[in-house]
Amino acid sequence: MQYDMSACADSNLVLSDELIVARRKVADLLLHFAGTTELQRHFTQSESAIILGISWAMVNNSLISLKGESAVRIDRHKMTINKNKLERILIRNE
């Protein structure tokens, strides 16, 4: 199942409970490894899914959603995270 996350910056977008949980897990994982050598190595979405106990599709959709909110930026095979935005996502439970 693929979600159209093109409107993620729109505050009127309602995310499914499943995607909210997945986004929080992905955000927490990224924050956990922020600044460590583990994050600098190539982490695949499949590896992340296994670590988090969620499907690859939910990791993918979470990253698309986080990208839409400028919490992460993905250029080719490099990811830059915005720690403040990821922390706010965890705090506001969205």
PyMOL Python script that loads the backbone (N, CA, C, O; Angstrom):
from pymol import cmd

cmd.read_pdbstr("""\
ATOM      1  N   MET A   1       0.850  -1.158   0.000  1.00  0.00           N
ATOM      2  CA  MET A   1       0.000   0.000   0.000  1.00  0.00           C
ATOM      3  C   MET A   1       0.902   1.230   0.000  1.00  0.00           C
ATOM      4  O   MET A   1       1.836   1.316   0.797  1.00  0.00           O
ATOM      5  N   GLN A   2       0.628   2.172  -0.883  1.00  0.00           N
ATOM      6  CA  GLN A   2       1.411   3.391  -1.012  1.00  0.00           C
ATOM      7  C   GLN A   2       0.523   4.582  -0.688  1.00  0.00           C
ATOM      8  O   GLN A   2      -0.612   4.649  -1.159  1.00  0.00           O
ATOM      9  N   TYR A   3       1.013   5.506   0.095  1.00  0.00           N
ATOM     10  CA  TYR A   3       0.281   6.709   0.457  1.00  0.00           C
ATOM     11  C   TYR A   3       0.794   7.879  -0.356  1.00  0.00           C
ATOM     12  O   TYR A   3       1.990   7.969  -0.633  1.00  0.00           O
ATOM     13  N   ASP A   4      -0.091   8.769  -0.738  1.00  0.00           N
ATOM     14  CA  ASP A   4       0.319  10.010  -1.380  1.00  0.00           C
ATOM     15  C   ASP A   4       0.605  11.001  -0.266  1.00  0.00           C
ATOM     16  O   ASP A   4      -0.314  11.509   0.377  1.00  0.00           O
ATOM     17  N   MET A   5       1.878  11.272  -0.040  1.00  0.00           N
ATOM     18  CA  MET A   5       2.278  12.135   1.054  1.00  0.00           C
ATOM     19  C   MET A   5       2.674  13.522   0.557  1.00  0.00           C
ATOM     20  O   MET A   5       3.339  14.267   1.277  1.00  0.00           O
ATOM     21  N   SER A   6       2.275  13.878  -0.656  1.00  0.00           N
ATOM     22  CA  SER A   6       2.676  15.152  -1.231  1.00  0.00           C
ATOM     23  C   SER A   6       2.148  16.346  -0.444  1.00  0.00           C
ATOM     24  O   SER A   6       2.706  17.438  -0.542  1.00  0.00           O
ATOM     25  N   ALA A   7       1.095  16.160   0.325  1.00  0.00           N
ATOM     26  CA  ALA A   7       0.510  17.281   1.064  1.00  0.00           C
ATOM     27  C   ALA A   7       0.837  17.232   2.555  1.00  0.00           C
ATOM     28  O   ALA A   7       0.084  17.769   3.367  1.00  0.00           O
ATOM     29  N   CYS A   8       1.937  16.605   2.921  1.00  0.00           N
ATOM     30  CA  CYS A   8       2.259  16.432   4.339  1.00  0.00           C
ATOM     31  C   CYS A   8       2.416  17.741   5.086  1.00  0.00           C
ATOM     32  O   CYS A   8       2.135  17.802   6.283  1.00  0.00           O
ATOM     33  N   ALA A   9       2.854  18.780   4.417  1.00  0.00           N
ATOM     34  CA  ALA A   9       3.025  20.062   5.098  1.00  0.00           C
ATOM     35  C   ALA A   9       1.676  20.698   5.418  1.00  0.00           C
ATOM     36  O   ALA A   9       1.605  21.636   6.212  1.00  0.00           O
ATOM     37  N   ASP A  10       0.612  20.197   4.809  1.00  0.00           N
ATOM     38  CA  ASP A  10      -0.725  20.722   5.044  1.00  0.00           C
ATOM     39  C   ASP A  10      -1.211  20.248   6.410  1.00  0.00           C
ATOM     40  O   ASP A  10      -1.311  19.046   6.654  1.00  0.00           O
ATOM     41  N   SER A  11      -1.510  21.189   7.295  1.00  0.00           N
ATOM     42  CA  SER A  11      -1.929  20.822   8.646  1.00  0.00           C
ATOM     43  C   SER A  11      -3.287  20.131   8.657  1.00  0.00           C
ATOM     44  O   SER A  11      -3.671  19.556   9.675  1.00  0.00           O
ATOM     45  N   ASN A  12      -4.020  20.174   7.555  1.00  0.00           N
ATOM     46  CA  ASN A  12      -5.322  19.524   7.486  1.00  0.00           C
ATOM     47  C   ASN A  12      -5.218  18.043   7.138  1.00  0.00           C
ATOM     48  O   ASN A  12      -6.219  17.326   7.170  1.00  0.00           O
ATOM     49  N   LEU A  13      -4.017  17.583   6.808  1.00  0.00           N
ATOM     50  CA  LEU A  13      -3.827  16.186   6.451  1.00  0.00           C
ATOM     51  C   LEU A  13      -4.017  15.314   7.688  1.00  0.00           C
ATOM     52  O   LEU A  13      -3.424  15.575   8.735  1.00  0.00           O
ATOM     53  N   VAL A  14      -4.830  14.298   7.565  1.00  0.00           N
ATOM     54  CA  VAL A  14      -5.059  13.379   8.663  1.00  0.00           C
ATOM     55  C   VAL A  14      -4.303  12.091   8.367  1.00  0.00           C
ATOM     56  O   VAL A  14      -4.547  11.433   7.356  1.00  0.00           O
ATOM     57  N   LEU A  15      -3.394  11.743   9.250  1.00  0.00           N
ATOM     58  CA  LEU A  15      -2.604  10.535   9.076  1.00  0.00           C
ATOM     59  C   LEU A  15      -3.272   9.383   9.806  1.00  0.00           C
ATOM     60  O   LEU A  15      -3.896   9.576  10.849  1.00  0.00           O
ATOM     61  N   SER A  16      -3.138   8.192   9.257  1.00  0.00           N
ATOM     62  CA  SER A  16      -3.685   7.020   9.920  1.00  0.00           C
ATOM     63  C   SER A  16      -2.925   6.770  11.214  1.00  0.00           C
ATOM     64  O   SER A  16      -1.770   7.173  11.351  1.00  0.00           O
ATOM     65  N   ASP A  17      -3.567   6.111  12.153  1.00  0.00           N
ATOM     66  CA  ASP A  17      -2.915   5.780  13.420  1.00  0.00           C
ATOM     67  C   ASP A  17      -1.669   4.940  13.182  1.00  0.00           C
ATOM     68  O   ASP A  17      -0.650   5.118  13.849  1.00  0.00           O
ATOM     69  N   GLU A  18      -1.761   4.025  12.227  1.00  0.00           N
ATOM     70  CA  GLU A  18      -0.629   3.152  11.911  1.00  0.00           C
ATOM     71  C   GLU A  18       0.562   3.964  11.411  1.00  0.00           C
ATOM     72  O   GLU A  18       1.700   3.697  11.797  1.00  0.00           O
ATOM     73  N   LEU A  19       0.312   4.945  10.562  1.00  0.00           N
ATOM     74  CA  LEU A  19       1.403   5.767  10.045  1.00  0.00           C
ATOM     75  C   LEU A  19       1.958   6.678  11.129  1.00  0.00           C
ATOM     76  O   LEU A  19       3.163   6.930  11.157  1.00  0.00           O
ATOM     77  N   ILE A  20       1.112   7.178  12.022  1.00  0.00           N
ATOM     78  CA  ILE A  20       1.601   8.013  13.127  1.00  0.00           C
ATOM     79  C   ILE A  20       2.565   7.215  13.997  1.00  0.00           C
ATOM     80  O   ILE A  20       3.622   7.721  14.373  1.00  0.00           O
ATOM     81  N   VAL A  21       2.215   5.986  14.316  1.00  0.00           N
ATOM     82  CA  VAL A  21       3.081   5.129  15.127  1.00  0.00           C
ATOM     83  C   VAL A  21       4.381   4.849  14.386  1.00  0.00           C
ATOM     84  O   VAL A  21       5.457   4.908  14.980  1.00  0.00           O
ATOM     85  N   ALA A  22       4.294   4.546  13.106  1.00  0.00           N
ATOM     86  CA  ALA A  22       5.492   4.255  12.312  1.00  0.00           C
ATOM     87  C   ALA A  22       6.398   5.477  12.227  1.00  0.00           C
ATOM     88  O   ALA A  22       7.615   5.355  12.368  1.00  0.00           O
ATOM     89  N   ARG A  23       5.818   6.657  11.997  1.00  0.00           N
ATOM     90  CA  ARG A  23       6.605   7.901  11.924  1.00  0.00           C
ATOM     91  C   ARG A  23       7.346   8.146  13.231  1.00  0.00           C
ATOM     92  O   ARG A  23       8.514   8.535  13.226  1.00  0.00           O
ATOM     93  N   ARG A  24       6.669   7.918  14.340  1.00  0.00           N
ATOM     94  CA  ARG A  24       7.314   8.112  15.646  1.00  0.00           C
ATOM     95  C   ARG A  24       8.473   7.133  15.821  1.00  0.00           C
ATOM     96  O   ARG A  24       9.528   7.504  16.334  1.00  0.00           O
ATOM     97  N   LYS A  25       8.281   5.891  15.399  1.00  0.00           N
ATOM     98  CA  LYS A  25       9.347   4.897  15.510  1.00  0.00           C
ATOM     99  C   LYS A  25      10.541   5.281  14.646  1.00  0.00           C
ATOM    100  O   LYS A  25      11.686   5.187  15.089  1.00  0.00           O
ATOM    101  N   VAL A  26      10.282   5.707  13.428  1.00  0.00           N
ATOM    102  CA  VAL A  26      11.362   6.105  12.520  1.00  0.00           C
ATOM    103  C   VAL A  26      12.064   7.347  13.072  1.00  0.00           C
ATOM    104  O   VAL A  26      13.294   7.409  13.080  1.00  0.00           O
ATOM    105  N   ALA A  27      11.299   8.329  13.530  1.00  0.00           N
ATOM    106  CA  ALA A  27      11.889   9.547  14.100  1.00  0.00           C
ATOM    107  C   ALA A  27      12.755   9.208  15.307  1.00  0.00           C
ATOM    108  O   ALA A  27      13.856   9.740  15.453  1.00  0.00           O
ATOM    109  N   ASP A  28      12.266   8.328  16.167  1.00  0.00           N
ATOM    110  CA  ASP A  28      13.020   7.925  17.353  1.00  0.00           C
ATOM    111  C   ASP A  28      14.313   7.204  16.960  1.00  0.00           C
ATOM    112  O   ASP A  28      15.363   7.447  17.556  1.00  0.00           O
ATOM    113  N   LEU A  29      14.243   6.329  15.972  1.00  0.00           N
ATOM    114  CA  LEU A  29      15.433   5.616  15.501  1.00  0.00           C
ATOM    115  C   LEU A  29      16.464   6.603  14.958  1.00  0.00           C
ATOM    116  O   LEU A  29      17.648   6.507  15.281  1.00  0.00           O
ATOM    117  N   LEU A  30      16.017   7.547  14.134  1.00  0.00           N
ATOM    118  CA  LEU A  30      16.937   8.538  13.569  1.00  0.00           C
ATOM    119  C   LEU A  30      17.581   9.377  14.664  1.00  0.00           C
ATOM    120  O   LEU A  30      18.780   9.649  14.614  1.00  0.00           O
ATOM    121  N   LEU A  31      16.798   9.788  15.648  1.00  0.00           N
ATOM    122  CA  LEU A  31      17.342  10.574  16.753  1.00  0.00           C
ATOM    123  C   LEU A  31      18.304   9.755  17.597  1.00  0.00           C
ATOM    124  O   LEU A  31      19.318  10.269  18.068  1.00  0.00           O
ATOM    125  N   HIS A  32      17.985   8.476  17.788  1.00  0.00           N
ATOM    126  CA  HIS A  32      18.848   7.590  18.582  1.00  0.00           C
ATOM    127  C   HIS A  32      20.243   7.477  17.972  1.00  0.00           C
ATOM    128  O   HIS A  32      21.246   7.481  18.685  1.00  0.00           O
ATOM    129  N   PHE A  33      20.292   7.378  16.650  1.00  0.00           N
ATOM    130  CA  PHE A  33      21.568   7.192  15.980  1.00  0.00           C
ATOM    131  C   PHE A  33      22.183   8.497  15.469  1.00  0.00           C
ATOM    132  O   PHE A  33      23.246   8.469  14.849  1.00  0.00           O
ATOM    133  N   ALA A  34      21.537   9.630  15.717  1.00  0.00           N
ATOM    134  CA  ALA A  34      22.042  10.919  15.222  1.00  0.00           C
ATOM    135  C   ALA A  34      23.455  11.166  15.735  1.00  0.00           C
ATOM    136  O   ALA A  34      23.725  11.072  16.933  1.00  0.00           O
ATOM    137  N   GLY A  35      24.343  11.481  14.810  1.00  0.00           N
ATOM    138  CA  GLY A  35      25.720  11.798  15.174  1.00  0.00           C
ATOM    139  C   GLY A  35      26.599  10.599  15.456  1.00  0.00           C
ATOM    140  O   GLY A  35      27.767  10.764  15.809  1.00  0.00           O
ATOM    141  N   THR A  36      26.068   9.403  15.310  1.00  0.00           N
ATOM    142  CA  THR A  36      26.881   8.208  15.548  1.00  0.00           C
ATOM    143  C   THR A  36      27.360   7.637  14.219  1.00  0.00           C
ATOM    144  O   THR A  36      26.837   7.975  13.158  1.00  0.00           O
ATOM    145  N   THR A  37      28.340   6.785  14.293  1.00  0.00           N
ATOM    146  CA  THR A  37      28.853   6.162  13.070  1.00  0.00           C
ATOM    147  C   THR A  37      27.825   5.219  12.461  1.00  0.00           C
ATOM    148  O   THR A  37      27.859   4.968  11.256  1.00  0.00           O
ATOM    149  N   GLU A  38      26.901   4.688  13.280  1.00  0.00           N
ATOM    150  CA  GLU A  38      25.887   3.798  12.737  1.00  0.00           C
ATOM    151  C   GLU A  38      24.986   4.522  11.743  1.00  0.00           C
ATOM    152  O   GLU A  38      24.618   3.958  10.713  1.00  0.00           O
ATOM    153  N   LEU A  39      24.629   5.775  12.048  1.00  0.00           N
ATOM    154  CA  LEU A  39      23.768   6.521  11.124  1.00  0.00           C
ATOM    155  C   LEU A  39      24.545   6.889   9.866  1.00  0.00           C
ATOM    156  O   LEU A  39      23.965   6.986   8.784  1.00  0.00           O
ATOM    157  N   GLN A  40      25.848   7.095  10.001  1.00  0.00           N
ATOM    158  CA  GLN A  40      26.655   7.476   8.852  1.00  0.00           C
ATOM    159  C   GLN A  40      26.842   6.316   7.877  1.00  0.00           C
ATOM    160  O   GLN A  40      27.067   6.540   6.688  1.00  0.00           O
ATOM    161  N   ARG A  41      26.752   5.103   8.360  1.00  0.00           N
ATOM    162  CA  ARG A  41      26.851   3.971   7.436  1.00  0.00           C
ATOM    163  C   ARG A  41      25.532   3.836   6.700  1.00  0.00           C
ATOM    164  O   ARG A  41      24.552   4.484   7.067  1.00  0.00           O
ATOM    165  N   HIS A  42      25.490   3.021   5.688  1.00  0.00           N
ATOM    166  CA  HIS A  42      24.290   2.892   4.859  1.00  0.00           C
ATOM    167  C   HIS A  42      23.243   2.038   5.570  1.00  0.00           C
ATOM    168  O   HIS A  42      23.375   0.816   5.638  1.00  0.00           O
ATOM    169  N   PHE A  43      22.214   2.676   6.094  1.00  0.00           N
ATOM    170  CA  PHE A  43      21.073   1.994   6.715  1.00  0.00           C
ATOM    171  C   PHE A  43      19.991   1.866   5.663  1.00  0.00           C
ATOM    172  O   PHE A  43      19.505   2.878   5.159  1.00  0.00           O
ATOM    173  N   THR A  44      19.606   0.664   5.321  1.00  0.00           N
ATOM    174  CA  THR A  44      18.535   0.507   4.336  1.00  0.00           C
ATOM    175  C   THR A  44      17.186   0.594   5.027  1.00  0.00           C
ATOM    176  O   THR A  44      17.074   0.426   6.241  1.00  0.00           O
ATOM    177  N   GLN A  45      16.170   0.859   4.227  1.00  0.00           N
ATOM    178  CA  GLN A  45      14.813   0.889   4.772  1.00  0.00           C
ATOM    179  C   GLN A  45      14.416  -0.497   5.266  1.00  0.00           C
ATOM    180  O   GLN A  45      13.674  -0.620   6.241  1.00  0.00           O
ATOM    181  N   SER A  46      14.904  -1.536   4.600  1.00  0.00           N
ATOM    182  CA  SER A  46      14.593  -2.903   5.038  1.00  0.00           C
ATOM    183  C   SER A  46      15.207  -3.190   6.402  1.00  0.00           C
ATOM    184  O   SER A  46      14.564  -3.803   7.254  1.00  0.00           O
ATOM    185  N   GLU A  47      16.449  -2.750   6.616  1.00  0.00           N
ATOM    186  CA  GLU A  47      17.086  -2.939   7.920  1.00  0.00           C
ATOM    187  C   GLU A  47      16.332  -2.162   8.998  1.00  0.00           C
ATOM    188  O   GLU A  47      16.114  -2.664  10.101  1.00  0.00           O
ATOM    189  N   SER A  48      15.945  -0.954   8.671  1.00  0.00           N
ATOM    190  CA  SER A  48      15.185  -0.138   9.624  1.00  0.00           C
ATOM    191  C   SER A  48      13.866  -0.807   9.971  1.00  0.00           C
ATOM    192  O   SER A  48      13.457  -0.812  11.132  1.00  0.00           O
ATOM    193  N   ALA A  49      13.201  -1.372   8.973  1.00  0.00           N
ATOM    194  CA  ALA A  49      11.924  -2.056   9.204  1.00  0.00           C
ATOM    195  C   ALA A  49      12.108  -3.234  10.161  1.00  0.00           C
ATOM    196  O   ALA A  49      11.288  -3.444  11.054  1.00  0.00           O
ATOM    197  N   ILE A  50      13.168  -3.987   9.977  1.00  0.00           N
ATOM    198  CA  ILE A  50      13.434  -5.129  10.854  1.00  0.00           C
ATOM    199  C   ILE A  50      13.709  -4.657  12.276  1.00  0.00           C
ATOM    200  O   ILE A  50      13.168  -5.212  13.233  1.00  0.00           O
ATOM    201  N   ILE A  51      14.548  -3.637  12.416  1.00  0.00           N
ATOM    202  CA  ILE A  51      14.870  -3.096  13.739  1.00  0.00           C
ATOM    203  C   ILE A  51      13.610  -2.609  14.449  1.00  0.00           C
ATOM    204  O   ILE A  51      13.434  -2.848  15.644  1.00  0.00           O
ATOM    205  N   LEU A  52      12.732  -1.925  13.710  1.00  0.00           N
ATOM    206  CA  LEU A  52      11.543  -1.313  14.303  1.00  0.00           C
ATOM    207  C   LEU A  52      10.340  -2.246  14.394  1.00  0.00           C
ATOM    208  O   LEU A  52       9.370  -1.937  15.087  1.00  0.00           O
ATOM    209  N   GLY A  53      10.391  -3.371  13.708  1.00  0.00           N
ATOM    210  CA  GLY A  53       9.267  -4.308  13.736  1.00  0.00           C
ATOM    211  C   GLY A  53       8.067  -3.823  12.951  1.00  0.00           C
ATOM    212  O   GLY A  53       6.923  -4.123  13.293  1.00  0.00           O
ATOM    213  N   ILE A  54       8.340  -3.059  11.879  1.00  0.00           N
ATOM    214  CA  ILE A  54       7.271  -2.579  11.001  1.00  0.00           C
ATOM    215  C   ILE A  54       7.639  -2.936   9.568  1.00  0.00           C
ATOM    216  O   ILE A  54       8.762  -3.362   9.300  1.00  0.00           O
ATOM    217  N   SER A  55       6.713  -2.766   8.663  1.00  0.00           N
ATOM    218  CA  SER A  55       6.973  -3.141   7.271  1.00  0.00           C
ATOM    219  C   SER A  55       7.862  -2.109   6.580  1.00  0.00           C
ATOM    220  O   SER A  55       7.952  -0.955   6.997  1.00  0.00           O
ATOM    221  N   TRP A  56       8.515  -2.563   5.512  1.00  0.00           N
ATOM    222  CA  TRP A  56       9.333  -1.662   4.697  1.00  0.00           C
ATOM    223  C   TRP A  56       8.465  -0.519   4.172  1.00  0.00           C
ATOM    224  O   TRP A  56       8.904   0.631   4.144  1.00  0.00           O
ATOM    225  N   ALA A  57       7.239  -0.828   3.756  1.00  0.00           N
ATOM    226  CA  ALA A  57       6.352   0.194   3.210  1.00  0.00           C
ATOM    227  C   ALA A  57       6.055   1.275   4.241  1.00  0.00           C
ATOM    228  O   ALA A  57       5.980   2.451   3.886  1.00  0.00           O
ATOM    229  N   MET A  58       5.884   0.906   5.502  1.00  0.00           N
ATOM    230  CA  MET A  58       5.614   1.903   6.535  1.00  0.00           C
ATOM    231  C   MET A  58       6.850   2.756   6.809  1.00  0.00           C
ATOM    232  O   MET A  58       6.723   3.951   7.074  1.00  0.00           O
ATOM    233  N   VAL A  59       8.036   2.164   6.751  1.00  0.00           N
ATOM    234  CA  VAL A  59       9.266   2.961   6.877  1.00  0.00           C
ATOM    235  C   VAL A  59       9.344   3.943   5.720  1.00  0.00           C
ATOM    236  O   VAL A  59       9.623   5.125   5.918  1.00  0.00           O
ATOM    237  N   ASN A  60       9.097   3.454   4.517  1.00  0.00           N
ATOM    238  CA  ASN A  60       9.148   4.296   3.327  1.00  0.00           C
ATOM    239  C   ASN A  60       8.138   5.444   3.428  1.00  0.00           C
ATOM    240  O   ASN A  60       8.485   6.601   3.191  1.00  0.00           O
ATOM    241  N   ASN A  61       6.904   5.128   3.776  1.00  0.00           N
ATOM    242  CA  ASN A  61       5.868   6.157   3.893  1.00  0.00           C
ATOM    243  C   ASN A  61       6.180   7.143   5.017  1.00  0.00           C
ATOM    244  O   ASN A  61       5.885   8.333   4.902  1.00  0.00           O
ATOM    245  N   SER A  62       6.770   6.654   6.088  1.00  0.00           N
ATOM    246  CA  SER A  62       7.161   7.537   7.188  1.00  0.00           C
ATOM    247  C   SER A  62       8.239   8.515   6.738  1.00  0.00           C
ATOM    248  O   SER A  62       8.180   9.704   7.054  1.00  0.00           O
ATOM    249  N   LEU A  63       9.221   8.012   6.001  1.00  0.00           N
ATOM    250  CA  LEU A  63      10.286   8.885   5.508  1.00  0.00           C
ATOM    251  C   LEU A  63       9.746   9.924   4.523  1.00  0.00           C
ATOM    252  O   LEU A  63      10.168  11.080   4.535  1.00  0.00           O
ATOM    253  N   ILE A  64       8.819   9.505   3.682  1.00  0.00           N
ATOM    254  CA  ILE A  64       8.189  10.447   2.744  1.00  0.00           C
ATOM    255  C   ILE A  64       7.456  11.528   3.535  1.00  0.00           C
ATOM    256  O   ILE A  64       7.553  12.711   3.208  1.00  0.00           O
ATOM    257  N   SER A  65       6.728  11.129   4.567  1.00  0.00           N
ATOM    258  CA  SER A  65       5.999  12.071   5.406  1.00  0.00           C
ATOM    259  C   SER A  65       6.958  13.009   6.127  1.00  0.00           C
ATOM    260  O   SER A  65       6.734  14.219   6.159  1.00  0.00           O
ATOM    261  N   LEU A  66       8.022  12.464   6.705  1.00  0.00           N
ATOM    262  CA  LEU A  66       9.005  13.278   7.420  1.00  0.00           C
ATOM    263  C   LEU A  66       9.717  14.234   6.468  1.00  0.00           C
ATOM    264  O   LEU A  66      10.032  15.367   6.829  1.00  0.00           O
ATOM    265  N   LYS A  67       9.962  13.768   5.268  1.00  0.00           N
ATOM    266  CA  LYS A  67      10.575  14.628   4.248  1.00  0.00           C
ATOM    267  C   LYS A  67       9.640  15.783   3.900  1.00  0.00           C
ATOM    268  O   LYS A  67      10.090  16.917   3.736  1.00  0.00           O
ATOM    269  N   GLY A  68       8.358  15.506   3.788  1.00  0.00           N
ATOM    270  CA  GLY A  68       7.375  16.532   3.485  1.00  0.00           C
ATOM    271  C   GLY A  68       7.296  17.610   4.553  1.00  0.00           C
ATOM    272  O   GLY A  68       6.903  18.740   4.264  1.00  0.00           O
ATOM    273  N   GLU A  69       7.665  17.274   5.784  1.00  0.00           N
ATOM    274  CA  GLU A  69       7.664  18.230   6.888  1.00  0.00           C
ATOM    275  C   GLU A  69       9.041  18.838   7.120  1.00  0.00           C
ATOM    276  O   GLU A  69       9.249  19.563   8.093  1.00  0.00           O
ATOM    277  N   SER A  70       9.973  18.544   6.235  1.00  0.00           N
ATOM    278  CA  SER A  70      11.359  19.028   6.337  1.00  0.00           C
ATOM    279  C   SER A  70      12.068  18.533   7.592  1.00  0.00           C
ATOM    280  O   SER A  70      13.009  19.169   8.066  1.00  0.00           O
ATOM    281  N   ALA A  71      11.623  17.402   8.130  1.00  0.00           N
ATOM    282  CA  ALA A  71      12.295  16.803   9.277  1.00  0.00           C
ATOM    283  C   ALA A  71      13.510  15.995   8.817  1.00  0.00           C
ATOM    284  O   ALA A  71      14.462  15.805   9.574  1.00  0.00           O
ATOM    285  N   VAL A  72      13.468  15.527   7.577  1.00  0.00           N
ATOM    286  CA  VAL A  72      14.616  14.855   6.958  1.00  0.00           C
ATOM    287  C   VAL A  72      14.752  15.363   5.529  1.00  0.00           C
ATOM    288  O   VAL A  72      13.777  15.771   4.898  1.00  0.00           O
ATOM    289  N   ARG A  73      15.965  15.327   5.044  1.00  0.00           N
ATOM    290  CA  ARG A  73      16.219  15.638   3.642  1.00  0.00           C
ATOM    291  C   ARG A  73      17.026  14.471   3.086  1.00  0.00           C
ATOM    292  O   ARG A  73      18.021  14.040   3.668  1.00  0.00           O
ATOM    293  N   ILE A  74      16.568  13.978   1.950  1.00  0.00           N
ATOM    294  CA  ILE A  74      17.227  12.825   1.340  1.00  0.00           C
ATOM    295  C   ILE A  74      17.707  13.239  -0.048  1.00  0.00           C
ATOM    296  O   ILE A  74      16.906  13.556  -0.927  1.00  0.00           O
ATOM    297  N   ASP A  75      19.021  13.231  -0.231  1.00  0.00           N
ATOM    298  CA  ASP A  75      19.641  13.552  -1.504  1.00  0.00           C
ATOM    299  C   ASP A  75      20.458  12.339  -1.932  1.00  0.00           C
ATOM    300  O   ASP A  75      21.465  11.989  -1.316  1.00  0.00           O
ATOM    301  N   ARG A  76      19.994  11.716  -3.002  1.00  0.00           N
ATOM    302  CA  ARG A  76      20.610  10.471  -3.476  1.00  0.00           C
ATOM    303  C   ARG A  76      20.659   9.473  -2.354  1.00  0.00           C
ATOM    304  O   ARG A  76      19.615   8.968  -1.942  1.00  0.00           O
ATOM    305  N   HIS A  77      21.839   9.166  -1.839  1.00  0.00           N
ATOM    306  CA  HIS A  77      21.949   8.172  -0.762  1.00  0.00           C
ATOM    307  C   HIS A  77      22.381   8.815   0.557  1.00  0.00           C
ATOM    308  O   HIS A  77      22.900   8.135   1.442  1.00  0.00           O
ATOM    309  N   LYS A  78      22.167  10.116   0.685  1.00  0.00           N
ATOM    310  CA  LYS A  78      22.552  10.826   1.902  1.00  0.00           C
ATOM    311  C   LYS A  78      21.320  11.420   2.564  1.00  0.00           C
ATOM    312  O   LYS A  78      20.496  12.064   1.914  1.00  0.00           O
ATOM    313  N   MET A  79      21.209  11.196   3.862  1.00  0.00           N
ATOM    314  CA  MET A  79      20.088  11.729   4.618  1.00  0.00           C
ATOM    315  C   MET A  79      20.605  12.750   5.629  1.00  0.00           C
ATOM    316  O   MET A  79      21.579  12.509   6.342  1.00  0.00           O
ATOM    317  N   THR A  80      19.933  13.886   5.669  1.00  0.00           N
ATOM    318  CA  THR A  80      20.211  14.912   6.667  1.00  0.00           C
ATOM    319  C   THR A  80      18.972  15.028   7.529  1.00  0.00           C
ATOM    320  O   THR A  80      17.857  15.142   7.020  1.00  0.00           O
ATOM    321  N   ILE A  81      19.174  14.999   8.839  1.00  0.00           N
ATOM    322  CA  ILE A  81      18.022  15.073   9.724  1.00  0.00           C
ATOM    323  C   ILE A  81      17.973  16.432  10.422  1.00  0.00           C
ATOM    324  O   ILE A  81      19.002  17.052  10.691  1.00  0.00           O
ATOM    325  N   ASN A  82      16.760  16.871  10.704  1.00  0.00           N
ATOM    326  CA  ASN A  82      16.524  18.080  11.473  1.00  0.00           C
ATOM    327  C   ASN A  82      16.075  17.617  12.859  1.00  0.00           C
ATOM    328  O   ASN A  82      14.908  17.290  13.072  1.00  0.00           O
ATOM    329  N   LYS A  83      17.028  17.596  13.798  1.00  0.00           N
ATOM    330  CA  LYS A  83      16.744  17.051  15.126  1.00  0.00           C
ATOM    331  C   LYS A  83      15.585  17.765  15.808  1.00  0.00           C
ATOM    332  O   LYS A  83      14.755  17.118  16.447  1.00  0.00           O
ATOM    333  N   ASN A  84      15.516  19.080  15.686  1.00  0.00           N
ATOM    334  CA  ASN A  84      14.441  19.831  16.343  1.00  0.00           C
ATOM    335  C   ASN A  84      13.071  19.400  15.835  1.00  0.00           C
ATOM    336  O   ASN A  84      12.148  19.204  16.627  1.00  0.00           O
ATOM    337  N   LYS A  85      12.935  19.251  14.525  1.00  0.00           N
ATOM    338  CA  LYS A  85      11.638  18.852  13.964  1.00  0.00           C
ATOM    339  C   LYS A  85      11.291  17.419  14.352  1.00  0.00           C
ATOM    340  O   LYS A  85      10.136  17.119  14.652  1.00  0.00           O
ATOM    341  N   LEU A  86      12.281  16.536  14.347  1.00  0.00           N
ATOM    342  CA  LEU A  86      12.017  15.152  14.753  1.00  0.00           C
ATOM    343  C   LEU A  86      11.594  15.093  16.222  1.00  0.00           C
ATOM    344  O   LEU A  86      10.685  14.343  16.579  1.00  0.00           O
ATOM    345  N   GLU A  87      12.249  15.879  17.067  1.00  0.00           N
ATOM    346  CA  GLU A  87      11.887  15.897  18.483  1.00  0.00           C
ATOM    347  C   GLU A  87      10.469  16.432  18.667  1.00  0.00           C
ATOM    348  O   GLU A  87       9.723  15.926  19.505  1.00  0.00           O
ATOM    349  N   ARG A  88      10.087  17.450  17.894  1.00  0.00           N
ATOM    350  CA  ARG A  88       8.729  17.995  17.987  1.00  0.00           C
ATOM    351  C   ARG A  88       7.697  16.957  17.557  1.00  0.00           C
ATOM    352  O   ARG A  88       6.613  16.877  18.136  1.00  0.00           O
ATOM    353  N   ILE A  89       8.033  16.163  16.543  1.00  0.00           N
ATOM    354  CA  ILE A  89       7.120  15.109  16.087  1.00  0.00           C
ATOM    355  C   ILE A  89       6.902  14.091  17.220  1.00  0.00           C
ATOM    356  O   ILE A  89       5.782  13.622  17.424  1.00  0.00           O
ATOM    357  N   LEU A  90       7.958  13.755  17.944  1.00  0.00           N
ATOM    358  CA  LEU A  90       7.818  12.820  19.055  1.00  0.00           C
ATOM    359  C   LEU A  90       7.007  13.428  20.191  1.00  0.00           C
ATOM    360  O   LEU A  90       6.194  12.742  20.810  1.00  0.00           O
ATOM    361  N   ILE A  91       7.221  14.695  20.463  1.00  0.00           N
ATOM    362  CA  ILE A  91       6.524  15.358  21.570  1.00  0.00           C
ATOM    363  C   ILE A  91       5.043  15.530  21.283  1.00  0.00           C
ATOM    364  O   ILE A  91       4.207  15.273  22.149  1.00  0.00           O
ATOM    365  N   ARG A  92       4.712  15.967  20.059  1.00  0.00           N
ATOM    366  CA  ARG A  92       3.304  16.257  19.752  1.00  0.00           C
ATOM    367  C   ARG A  92       2.514  15.007  19.393  1.00  0.00           C
ATOM    368  O   ARG A  92       1.308  15.077  19.158  1.00  0.00           O
ATOM    369  N   ASN A  93       3.193  13.858  19.348  1.00  0.00           N
ATOM    370  CA  ASN A  93       2.528  12.571  19.115  1.00  0.00           C
ATOM    371  C   ASN A  93       1.808  12.524  17.772  1.00  0.00           C
ATOM    372  O   ASN A  93       0.687  12.026  17.678  1.00  0.00           O
ATOM    373  N   GLU A  94       2.462  13.047  16.729  1.00  0.00           N
ATOM    374  CA  GLU A  94       1.901  12.995  15.367  1.00  0.00           C
ATOM    375  C   GLU A  94       2.881  12.353  14.437  1.00  0.00           C
ATOM    376  O   GLU A  94       2.602  12.213  13.246  1.00  0.00           O
TER     377      GLU A  94
END
""", "prot")
cmd.dss("prot")
cmd.show_as("cartoon", "prot")
cmd.util.cbc("prot")
cmd.orient("prot")
